[in-house]
């Protein structure tokens, strides 16, 4: 069994600084790694941004990240990002979205914030020959992150964007792939990114879409909630507002085709209803009945998840979204570094 959950805090809104909130979801728990603690999602009455509130203190967040992205799950996560067909397709898809504003070239220096094992970096380097760097709080993933077999090595940094020792204006593209929602202060992270970008530089953010249809269906079992690691829950409107407030002109927004949402959320809901595994135990399939449920979900994935995600993407209701911003006043010309 896990130890008692860490203490919690109720911070102000990171977008407008407001202190007035109303609760939109109660009883949220860690349904993925099944660690203890109950949380709520609250909407700021000043700007409508939704955040996890109360949430773990900065010191307590480590409890919820322990063995989540490396450690026991290290090899499976690394294989998914760097070697699996789906993981490689996701990275190429993200680069195609970026290319709607401007494709990468060998002149670019890309920084991936929350890079994990370097899946996006691998795709970017192989496709464009760009220079790349990564930063992540998870030391285990940094130690085993992708390195090219030829050409300049990728520089990885253990820590946060604030810890990065980089000159202002030295980067041309900064990406936050499913990482901005993890930042205790996402506004500060975006402003720090703006300070590191060269003229004409781009900031590409991908986060869950709180307006997604499956979030309304599954509620606290919606997989992209990822409570309590996800601290901010963006709609397209609040994401654009935060990027503009941080100094970016939003050049492109869209929902993402990301077929890892509906059936996975159904699986979390079924696990809770069937109480398997018991809360406080790590997720696993341990009985013949568990295996049967897993096979049912696997069949639903191919029959239902993929076509439904395609439809939701077309309707702008899928559970993930992307926004690409350029520094205000910057030109469309490719930066030369």
N, C-alpha and C positions, 0 to 999 in steps of 0.2 A: 504494500500500500504506500501511497505517496505521503509525504509530510504535509503538515498544515500549509495552506496557501499563504503567500507573502502578504504584507499589508497593502492597502489600496489608497489611491488618491483621486481627487476630483478636480482636474485642472480647468482653466478657462479655455474658451474656444481659440484654437490656433489661427483661425482666419480673421476674426474681428475682435478677439479679446473679451467677448461677452461672458458673463457669469450666469445668465438666465437660460435654463434648459428645460425641456419637457421630455419625459421618457417615451421612447417609441418601441422598445423591446426589453422585456424583463426576463430574468432567469436564463440568460445566455451562459453557456459553459464550454469548456474545452472538449468538444466531441470527437476530436481527431486523436490527440495523445492522451486524453482522458485524465488530465491532472485536475486537482480540486480547485474550487473557487466558483463563485457566481458573480455575474456582471450584468450591466445594463447598457443599452445603447440610448443616447439622448441627442435630441436635435436642438441646436442653438436657436434661440428665439430671435437673435439679431440677424443672422445670415443664413440659417437653415442647414449649416454643416452638421453632419451626424458624426459623433465620436463615441468611443467606448468610455463610459463614465458612470460609476467609478471604474478605475483600471489599476493594474499593478503599478507600484512605484517604479522609478527607474532602476533601483537596486533589485526589485523583485522580479523584473522581467526575465532575468537570467534563469530563474526557476522554470519558466515556461518554454525557454529555448533549449534547455538541456536535453541532449539526445533527440532533438527534433529534426535538424537538418544534416547533422553528421552523427558520429557515434554509432549507435546500433543500426541506423538506417543509411549509413554513409554509402555503401557500395551500390545499393539500389538507386539512391538519388543521383549519384554520380553517373551511373550507367544510363539512367533516363535522360539526363541533360546532354551528355556527350556522345552517346552511342545509339540510343534507341531511335527508331524511325520517327515516332511521334515527337520526341524531344527535339530532334534535329529539324523536323518540319516546323515546329513552333518557332524556333529561332529564325529560320528562313522567312517565315510568314511575317515576323516582326520587322525584319529588314525590308521586306516588300512594302510594309506600311510606312516605314521611314522614308522610303524612296518616293512616296507620293509627294513629299516636300522636297527632298533632295537625296539622291543615292550616295552611299559612301564611296570614297575613292582613296588611293594611296596617300593623298595629301592630308587625310583626316587623322585626328587622334581622338579615339573614343574612350570614354570612361564609363564603365557599367557599375552603378551603385547598387549594392546587394547582389554581387555577381555570382555568389555561390561557387559552383565548380567551373564556371566560365563557359557555359553553353552558348550564350549569345556572342561572347567574345570569339569563340572558335568559329562560329558561322561568319562573323564580320571579317575576321582576318583572312579566312579562306576565300571569301567571296570578293573582297575588295583590296586586300593587301594593306589595309590601314594599320596604323600603330594603335595599340590598345592597352588599357590599364583597368584594374578592377579593385573594388574596395568592398569588404564584407566584415561583419562582426563575428562570423563563425570561423574560428581559427582552423577547425578541422577541414572545412571545405577549401579554404585558402591553401592549405598545405598540399592538397591533391588536385588543385585546379589545372585546367588545360594550359599546356605550353606548346607552341608550334615547333615542328621538327626542323624547320628552317626559318631564317629571318630573325629579326630582333625578338627577344623574349618579352612576354607580357609581364608587366610590373603589377604585382598584387600587394594590397595593403590591408593589414588586419586593423579594423577599427571603424570609425564613422567618417563621413565626409568632412566633418570639422577637423578630424585628426590628419587628414591628407595634407602633406607638405607639397603643394603645387603652386606655381606662380599664377597670379591673376591673368586671365586671358590666354592661358596656355592650351586649352582644349577646344575642339570644334564640335563635338557631340557628347552629350551626357545623357545616359539612359537610366531610368528607374523602372525596371521590369518587375512588377508585383513587389515593390519594396517601399515606395513612398508611404503606403498605408501603415508600415511598421514604425515609421519615425515618430518619436515622441513629439517633435515639433516639425511637421512637414513644411510649414512656411519657411522656417529657418533653413531647412535643407534645400529648398528651391532657391532661396536667395543666395545661399552659398554656391549653388550650381551656377547661378547667373554671374557671380564674381569670377568664376573659373573659366567661363566661355570667352572665346575670341569673338570679334565682330563677325556677324553672320552665323554664329554658332547656334546649335539646336539643342533643345531639351525634349526628350521623348519619355513620356510617362505612361505606363500601363498599370491600371489598378482595377479592383472589382467595381462593378456598376451597381450601386445600391438601388437603382431604379429597375434592375432586372426582374423579369417575370418570376423566375424560380425563387428569388428572395421573398417575394410576396406569398408564394405557395408554401415554402418550407420553413419560413420564419427562422427560429434560432437553430434549425438543423441545416440551413443553407451553407454549403461547404465554404464558399468564399468569405463568409464572416470570419472564420478562423480566429475565434475568440480564445484567449485575450491578446494574441500576438498582433492582430490587426487593431490599430488604435484609432484610425480615421476611416470613415466609410463615405466615399465620394459618389455623388451623382455627376452627370456630365456638366451640370450648371455649377456646382460647387468646385469641381476640379478646374474648370476654366477660370472661375473667379479667383482661385488661389494662385494659379499661374500668372494671371494678369497682375495681381497684387505683388507678386514676387519680381515683376519686371519683364515678363514675357508677353509677346504678342502671339496669340493662339492662331497657328496657321492651318491646323487640321485636327478634327475630332471624328471618332467613329467608335462603334462597338466592335468587339472582337469575336471572331469565330473561335471558340475555345471549348472543345468537347470534353470537358472534365468537370461538369457542374451538376446537371440534373440527376443522373443516376447515382452519382456519388452522394449527393444530398439525400436521396431516397435511402441509400445504404446507411447513412448516419441515423436517419429517423427510425429505420427498422431495427437497428442495433439498440436504440433506446427503448423502443416498444417491447422488443424481445428480451431486453436486459442481457445481451450477450455481446462482448464479454462484460462482466460486472464493472460498474463505474469505479475508477481507481486502478484498474488493471490495464496494461497496454493492449491495443487492438490486435486481435488475432482471430483466425478461423480455427476452432479447436474441436468441433464436433461434426458428425455427419450432417446435422441440420444446418450448421453454419456453412458448410461447403455447398449444400444445396442452394441456400440463399445467395451465396456468392456466384454460383453458376447462373442463377436466374438474373442477377444484376448484370453479369457479363453479357448474357443474351440481349437484355434490354439496351445495353450500351450500343450495340451494333444496329439493332432494329429501331430504336427510338432516339437515343441520345444524339447521334450524328445528324439525322434529318431535322430533329427539333431545334438543334443549335443553329443549323443553317437558316431555318425560318426566323428564329429569334434575332439572329444577326441582321437579317434583312429588315426586320421590323424595328431595329434599334433597342431590343429588349433582352439581349444576351447579358450574361453576368459579368462580363469584363469589358473594359473600355480603354481607349488610347487617346492621348492628346499630344500634339507636337507644337512646341512654342519656340519662337526665335526672340532674341533680345530686342526690346523695343527700339525702333530706329535703325536696326541692322538691315543690311541689304540682302538680297537673295543670292548674291554671288558666293561661291564656295570660298571659305576662308583658306588662306595660304599660310602654312606654318612651316 
